[in-house]
Amino acid sequence: MLKQKVITLDKPPLLTGDNVESKRAEIRTYFEQTWDVYESLFSLINQDEAYYIRPEPLRHPLIFYYGHTAVFYINKLLLGQFIQSRENEQIESVCAVGVDEMSWDDLSPGNYEWPSVGAVSEYRDNVKKRVLALIDTMPLALPIQQDSLAWVLLMGCEHERIHVETSSVIIRMLDLIYLTPSNLWKSCAEFSDAPRNRLIDVAAQDLVLGKPEANATYGWDNEYGQQPLSVDKFSASEYLVSNQEFMEFINAGGYQNKQYWTEEGQSWLAFTKSTTPRFWDVKNGEYWQRNLTEEIPLPLNWPVEVNYLEAKAFCNWKNSLSEDFVRLPTEGEWQVLREQLDTDLPYWSKAPGNINLEHYASSCPVDQFKQTEFYDVIGNVWQWTESPIDGYEGFKVHPLYDDFSTPTFDGQHNLIKGGSWISTGNEATRDSRYAFRRHFYQHAGFRYVASSSQEVPITPVTKCEMQTEISRLLHHHFKATSVDTTCDIQQLLSLVKDYIKADSKVLDLGCGAGRLSFELAKIAGQVDGIDFTARHIQHCLDLKEQGQVRYAMPTQGDIFDFHEVTLADLGFQQAPENLNFAQGDGHNLKPQFCDYDVLVCHRVIEYSYHPEVLLAQLSQRVKPGGIMVIGSSYGWNEDITDKHRWIGGVKRNGENLSSEAHLTELMEGEFELLQQADIVSQFELDKRTSQTANNHITIWRKKI
């Protein structure tokens, strides 16, 4: 059980300023306050066993999230080479990859050996000390740029603030016996009948979506870029939909009438058997609502909290009673309402709505905070939209967090806008963009809009890979057929297959776009493909689970060829059940990735931040008598690997030390060399340009 800590919140630090030491103090305060809010939230839990319960089956137990935000700092600081050592390998292994209900998140309880609450608490204390020391001593220039240490530390703060909210949703699902209420997390006590909702006309408007580059606060990658938009006139509900208004839908048989539900919604209903929103309960014929640490009689004038599928069904029911087309708003329509507010989090003296933890630790009446003509444009609960999230034109991932946004650009994650009572920091700013799967619960509700057109004005998500770097990788993996012996992947397969049996367990580390993993799945019993880059794994999964991948390959200048790869092209009639993909860091893999008969590590060590540690870690994942295959061009790069960590290509004691020779020194203690070969890779950049690498392949057997 953790001790309560006081909640105080300053505004997010501006990236600009004229006094470095004053800015350093701002960052320190922001970090400490963020940390304390997280600790305060978890201190509501009064029994350690609650940390290991999974009240939401689609998420990890709370012990993961308690450790995860501290692990995030260590992993990002290591990746950016701002620190050189880990704090606790075991905790950093199991608490590294969070759950955005992505299909590569393995939630099987047997795959995790969770640390104790005390161990995680001690770990958090140690990480806090390391981060504070960095803040106090780091070089700092203003304005803060995306490649600076200060940016990474602000990234960690905003990441933890996201998990303040998502963890509070899970805590809200725990049995109340595990929670002790606190005056620091006090619910609103005002509730009565709800006001009658009405539609208010909104004029057409042209606007440009996207956070300005010169905007003075930290932003996530999906906020940047620009999307000009013309929004037609529409009408919007004055209030968020209240519990009382949603009750009309329930009383009309809304959960039982399939005509109001999308196909996805009907599947969700059949699976969950839901008849009311998640946080409602029925006791002795009366409705109650679960808040963070208490149950209260259903507050009729508070906003209903539902997932997208329920909100969509309500709108379809409402539409059946209306002459106009009633639906959820788009991102652009919500932004038109938001544009009418002339304030943003960094500049307000008091929150104009129930947001930023400035008013309550719960929702409140839908008619309490009027903002222009509408209530709760921001705050109270998030608002579901019809818009799937996608990148704006000019979108670029941040190299230290490439899996923040791109896994959600799949047409299955819808944007939520406006923030909730517990949204702080970046979440509460004008340009924030967060999205969740449509069946997921947050502190989220909705308002509805009406228009004369029956069309929903949204731009379909681009499912064709347009990022040149990723498209080139896809083309390198999939342009060749399985019988093309000039392809380096097929040549590597030819070398490896003689060591693989029908029941072999194989790891393809650094699987990239997954071609070798798919080929190995044809001959091995089980294949795990692991890559550090989420964008790579996303395409592996799209091909396996959806049966196809599309990408645009540059041919010349701004001219592209469009390509499609299908499972059938690879010789599969259906998705191979013996093939699994996961995102992971080879330097610190989760414990379940072990006992391999064959481990392939091709073109990985030269992209490793610590090759010697990587090789030592991988050697422990191979069975005695098992095979380890290493392929590398030994093309060392100081931007990736500090020179003192290269395993060759340097002088040692005044003599040349080749990578080939040092690799043998590192391996021969535990392994015997079976075979060597050279394989040439031709990496096509466009129609007439390519890069060539001569890869040295060594095949080793682990000594028994």
N, C-alpha and C positions, 0 to 999 in steps of 0.2 A: 504494500500500500504506500502510495506516494504522498508527500506533504503538499497541502494547498499553497499556491503562490498567487500573489496579487496580479490582476490583469490591468495593465496600462499599455496604451498604444499611441505611439507617435505616427505621423504620416510617413509614407515611404520616402527615402532620401531622394532628392533630385540628383540627376547625373551631372548637373552643372554646378558651378560655384567658383569663388575666387580665393578660398582659404582651405588649403589641403588638410590641415589639422582639424579644423572645424568639421570638414566632411568625414574625416576618419572617425571622429567622435559620433557623428550621426549614424554611420554604418555600424559602429559598435553597439550603440543604443538599440538600433533596429534589430540587429541580430539577437541581442539579449532579450528584448521584449518578445520577439517571435518565439524564442526558445522557451521563455517562461509561460507563454500562453499555451504552448503544446504540453508542457509539464502540468500546468493547471488543469487542462482538459483530462489528461490521463489520471490525475489525482482523484477524480470522481469515482474511480474504480476502487472498491474496498476489499476485494479478494483477488489474490494472484491467479487463482484458477480461471477467472473471467478472461484473462489475457489469451487463453488457449481455446476458448469457445469460438465457434464460427456461426454467429447468428445470421450472417449473410453468406450463404453457401458459395456465392460468386466472388468472395473476397477472402483474403488470408485472415487468420486470427489476429487479434489486436497486438500480440507480441511482435508480429512482423512490423506493423506500422510504428510501434513505439521505437523500434530500432532503426527503421528504414530511413528516416529523415537525417539521422546522424551519419549513417552509412553513405548516404548520397553525397555529403560533403567530402568524405574521404575518397570516394571513387572519382568524383569530378576533379578534385585537387590532384590526385594521382594522374589522371588522364591528361590534365593540363600541365603536368610536370611542375606543379607548384609545391608539392611535397614528394618525398622519395620513399616513404615506408607506410605500411598499413598499420592499423591500430589493433585489430583482432580479426584474423582471417576467417574464423568460423562464423562469427556474427556477420561479417561482411559478405560471406558466401550466401547465407540463407536469407538475409534481409536486403538483398541488392535489387532484384527485379520486382517491381510492384505489379499490381493487377489493374489493368484497364479492361478487364474481361476479354483480353485478346486471346486468340486461340492458341498461342504458344505458351501461355501461362499454365504451368502444371500445378494444379491445386490439390493433387492427391496427398492426403495427410502423411502417408507412409514415406514420402519423399523429403520430409523435413525433420531435423532434430532441433527443435526450438530451444534457444538458451533460456535460462531462468530470468525472471523479472529483475532480480538483483544484479545479474551479470549485465543485462542491457542497460540498467540504470547507471552502473559504474562505467560502462562503455560510453554512454552519452556524456557523462561528466568529463571523461578524458578527451573526447572529441571537442567538447565545448572549450576546454583549455587550449587545445591546439589551434582552433579557429580564432579565438581571442588573441592568441600570440601572433598569428598571421596578420590580423587586423592592425595590431599595434605596431608592427614592424614592416608591413608591405610597402613597396614603392607605390605612390599614388599620384596620378596626374589627372587634371580636370580639363574638359569633361571626361567622365568615365566611359571608356570604349568597350566594345564587346569582347575584345581579346585580352582584357586586363583581369588581374586577380580580383579586383573589387567587383567586377561584373559577375564573376563566378560565385563570389560570396553572396551577392544579392540574389543570384539564381537559387542558391541554397535556402535563403530566407523565404523567397516566394514559393519554392517547392514545399517547404514546411508549412506555410500558411494554407496551401491547397490541402495538405493532409490534416490540418486542424479541422477543416470542414468535412472531408471525406471520413475521417476517423470519428467525428461526432455523429455522423449518420449511422455508423456501425454501433457505436455506444448506445445510440437511441434504440437499437434493436436488442440490446442485452436485457435480460430479466432484471427488474428493478432491485432484486435482492443484492445484486452485485454493485449497486451504486449508492453513494451518499450525497444527497443534495447539498449545494453550497450557495451562499448568497452571492458569490462571484459569478455564478451561472444561474441567474434567477429568471424565471419565465415571466412573461406579461400576465397580469391578473385581470385584464379587462376583456370581457366578452359578453355579447348580447345577440339579438337578432341582426342579420346582415342587411345592409342597404340594398335596394333594388338596383340591379345593374342596368346600364343603358349604353347605347352606342353613340360615340361622338365622331363627327366627320373630321377627317384629316386631309389637308390639301396635298396634291402631287408635289414632289420635290426631287431635285437632282442633288446627289451627294456623292462623295468619294469615301468608300470604306477603306480603312487601314490606318494604323498608328503612324503619325508623321515621324520621320527619322529624327527630327529635331525635338520630338516630345521628350520631356525632361525626366521621365521615370523609366525604370526597368520594364522591358517588354519581352514576351515570349515570341518565338520565331513566327508563329502563324498570324501575329498581329501586324507584321510589317508587310510591305508591298502595297499596291493600290488596286482598287476595283471601282471604277466609275459606275454609277447606278442611277437609273431614272425610276423613281417609285411613283406609280399611279395613285390617284386618290383612293382612299379607303376609309372605313369607319372602324374604330377600336373601342373595346369595352372600357368604361370609365374606371372600373375596379378590376383587380384580379378576381378570378372565379373563387367565390367563397365556399366554405363547407356547406352552407345552406343552399347555395345555387347548385352545387354538385349533387346534393341530396335529391333534387328534382330529377336528375338523370337516373339515379339509383331507383327511385320510386317508380319511374317509368319503365323499369325492367332493363335498364341500360346494360348491365353486365350479362344479362341472359339473351339479349337480342343480337344475334351475330351480324345483322345488316349494318350495325354501327361500327363494326370493328374491321380493321384491315386484316389481310391474311396472316400477317405476322402477329397482330393482336389476338386473333382467334387461336393461334398456336400457343401464345403465352397464356391465354385464359384456360385452355385445355390442360396445360401443364400445371398451373398454379391453383386452379379452382377459385380464383379470387372473386369476391362479391362486393368488396369495398376497398378503398385505398389502404395501403400497407400500414399506416400509422393509426388507423381506426380500429376500435374493438367494440364488441357488443356484450354488455353485461346486464342481465335481467331486463332485456328488451330495450335498453338505453345505449346510445352511442357514447363512447369515450375516445379521447385522443391521447396518444403517447407523445410526450415531449422528451426533452433530453434526459431528465432524471425523475419524471413524475407522469402520472396519468391524471387527466382532468375531464370533466364532462365536455363533450364535443363543443368547441367554441364556434358557433355558427357563423360569426362574422370574421373569422380568421380565414386566410387563403387555404384552399384544399391543396394537399401535397400528393402528387401522382407522378407516374412515369409518362413518357410521351404517348404510349399506346392508349392509356386511359384518357389523356387529354384529347387525343385525336378522336376517340370514340365519342366523347362528350360533344365535340364540335360537329361531328357527323349527325348526332342526335339533334343538336341545336339547328343544324342546317335543314333537317327534315321539317322543322316548324317555321322556317323563315323563307321569305321571298328572295332574299339575297343569299350569296354564297358565304357561309360561315365556316371559318377555318382558323388554324393557328397563324400567327404572324410570321413573316419571313424575317431574316436578319436585317434586311434593308428597312422594312417597315418598323421594326423595333427601334432601329437607329434614328429614324425620322422622329419618333417620340422622344428619344434621348437627346436629340439635337436641341430640343426646346429648353433643356436644362442648361444653365449657363455656368455650372460649377462642376468641379471634379475633385476627387478625394484629396490630392495634394494641397488643394487651395481652400477647402471649406473649413470654417471654424467649428461647425456642428453638422453632423450628417443630416441631410434633408429627408432621409428615410431610415427605415429599420435595417441598418447595414453597418459594417465595420465594428460590430459589438459595442456600438455607442448607445444603444437603447435597451434591448432585451436579449436574453439567451433563448429566444423562441420567436415564433411568428407573433403577429399582433393584428388588431382589426384592420380590414382592408380599407377602411375610410379614415384612418388616423393620420396618414402622411399624404397630403395633397402636393403634387408637383406639376405645375402648370394646370391644364384642364384635367389631367389624369392623376390618379393615385398610384403610388408604388411603381412608377416607371423604373426606379431602381430600389432594391431592398425588399425586405420581408421574405420572399422566396424567389428563387430563380424562375425564369419564364421559358418554357419550352417554345422552340420555333419549328417551322417547317423546313428550315434550311440545314441540309447536311453540311458538315464542316469541310472546307477545302482551302488550299492556299490561295492567297491573292496573287495577282500577276507580280512577279518579282520576288516571290517567296524563296527564302534560303534557310536551310536548317543551321542551327548553331552547332559547330563541330563537336562540342562537349556534351550535347544533349540531342542527338539526332533522332531519338525515339519519343520526343515529347509530342509531336504533332502528326508526323507522317503515318503512324499506324492507324490513326483515326480518319485518314482521307480515303475511306472505303465505301462511302454511301450509307453506312450503317450507324454512324454517330451523328446525332443532331445537336445543333448549337443550343445552349441555354444562355440566356442573357439577363443582365440586370443585377445579379448578386442576391444573396440572402442575408439574414440577420447576422450570420457568422462569417460572411465574406469580408476579408480584410486584404490590405496590400493591393497587389495587382488585380486580384479578383474583383475589387470594388471600383476599378477605374473605368473610364469611358470606353476604352478600346479593347478591353479584355475579351478573349474568345475561348470558351471552354465547351467541350462537347462530350456526350456520353451515349452509350448504346440505348436504344429506345425503350428497353425493358428495365433499365436501371433506375434506382431511386436515389435522389439527392434531396436536399431541402428545396424542392422544386414544385412549382405549380404552373399557372398559365393565365393569360388573358386571351380573348378571341377577337378576331377582326371579321369584317364583312365587306364584300365587294360585289360589283355587278358581274364581273367576269368569273367564269367557272374554272379558269386556269390558275394554278399556283405559280406565281412569278419567281421561280428559283432556277438557278443554273445547275444542271446535273454535275455531279462530281466527276472530275477527270480520272478515268480508270486506266488511261494510257500513260505509262511512265514517260515524263517529258524531261526529267533531269538528266543532262548529258552524261554525267559521271556514272549514274546507275544504268542508263541505257547501254553504255559501252560494256559494262560488266555483263549485262543480260545477253548482249550480242555475242560476247566472247564465249559465254557458256552454251548458248543455244543455237548459234548459226550453223554449227556443224552437225551432221547426222551421227548416229551411233557407230557407223562403220567407217567414219573418216579418220584414218590412221595418222593424218597430219595434225590433228587437233591435240593439243597438249593434254587435255583432260582425258581423251581416249587413250593416249599413250601411257599416262599414269595409271589408268584403269587396267591396261594390259599388263603392267608390271605388278600391280597389287593383287589381281584376281587369283593368281596361283596360290596365294596365302590365305584365301578366304574359302570357308566351307559353308554348306547350306545352313548350319546352325550357328555361324559366327556372329558375334556381337561386335559392331564396327562403329567407331567414332570418326566423323569427318569434321575436324576442327578447322574453322575458317572456311566454311562451306560456300561462302559467297552467295551466288544466286542459286546454288543447289544442284548443279548438273551432275557432279560426281556422286553426290548422295543418292540421286535418283537411279543412276546406273548401278551403284553398289546394292541398292535395294532389290535388284533383280537376282542377285546371287547370294546375298547374306541373309541370316535369320532376322537380325535387327540392325537398323542403321539410325544413329543419331547425328543430325547435322546441326552444328553450332556455329554461330557467327557473332562477332561483337557488335555488328551494325544492324540496327532494327530494320532499316530499309531493305537490306538484303533478305532478312528472314521474312519480311512481309511478302516479298515476291515468291519465296519458296512456298509459303503457305497458300498464297493465291493460286499457284500452279497445282499444288496438291489438293486443295479443298474445293476450289472453284473450277479447276480444270483448264485454266488458261491464264496467260500473261501477255499483255500488249505493251510495246514500247516504241518510241520514236528514235531512230538511229540517225545521227547527222551524216549527211553525204557530202555536202559542200556548203560552207557558209551557213545561211539560214535555211537551207533546203534539207528536209528530213525524209527518210523512208520509214514507213510504219510496218511493224512486224507483230505477228501473233505466234505464240508457242502454246501448244496444247499437250495434255497428257498423252493423247493418241500419237502425237509426233514423237514422243519418247518411248512408245511401245507399251503404254499402259491402257487397259480398258477401263480401269477404275483406279481410284486413289490407293496407293500401296499402304496397307495397314501396318507394315513393319518399318515404316519410315517416319521419324519424328524430327521436328525442327524446334530449336530453342535459341533464344538470345543469351549469350553468356560471355564472360571474360575468361579466356583460357588460363590466365594467371591465378584464377581463384574460382574454379567451377564449383557448382553445388555438389554435395556429397554423392548424390545418386548417379552421377556420371562417372562410373568406375567399372572395373573388371572387364575391360575390352580385350577381345581376341586380336583385333587389329585397330590401330589408331593411325589415321592419316592427318598429317600436318603440312599442307602444301602452301607455300607462299604466305606463311604466317610469321615466322620468326623475324623477318626483316621489317615487319610492321608491328613488332612487339615493343612495349616500353621497357621490358626487362627480359631479354631472350633466355638468359641462364635460368632465371626463376621459372619461366614458362616451361622450359625443357624438364626441369626438376619436377614441376607439378605434373606434367603429362606422363612422366615415367611412372608415377604412382597410380595412374589410371589404367595401366596395361597389366594384364595377368602375367604371372611367371610363365615363360614360354610363349608369350604373346608377341605380336609384331608391331613395330613402330616405324612409320614411313615419314621421312622428313624431306621436303622439297624446298629449295630456296635458291634465289639468284645472288644472295648475300649483298644485295644493293642497299647498304646501310644509309640512313638519312638522319642527320642530327635533329631535324624537326620532329622526328618520331622517337628516336632512341638516343639518349645521351651517349656521347662518344665513349665514355668510360665503361659503358655497358655493352658495346659491340663485342661479339664473340670472335671477331677477326677483322682483317683489313687494317691492322694497326701494328705499331712496333711494340715488342715486348723485350725488355732488357737489351734494347738496341737492335734486335733482330726482327725480321718480318714475321708476323703471325697471321697466317691465312685462316679464313673462316672454316675451310675444310678441315684443316689440322686441329683447330681448337674444338670444333664440333666432335671430332673423334675423341679428343681428350675428355670431353664432358660426358660422352656416351659410353665409353668402353668399360667403365667401372661396373655398370649394371647390364650392359647389352653387348652382344657380339654382332659385328657387321656381316651381313649376308650378301649384299648386292649394292652396286653403284651404277648410275646411268646419268646421262644428260638429256634433258627434254627442252626443246625450244618453244617458247610461247610467242605467238604473234597476236598482239593486242591492238585491234583495229580502232583507230580514232575517228576516221571518216573514210570515204570511198577510196582515197588515194594515199592515206597516211596511216602508219601503224608504228607501234613500239615493240621491240623485240627483247626478250629476256632469255638467257640461257640458264636453265634451272638444274642445279645439282641434286639428284635424287639419291638418298641413302636409305637402305632398308635394314632394320635392326631387329634381332630377336632378344627378348628379355631373358636373362639367365635365370635358371631355376635354382 
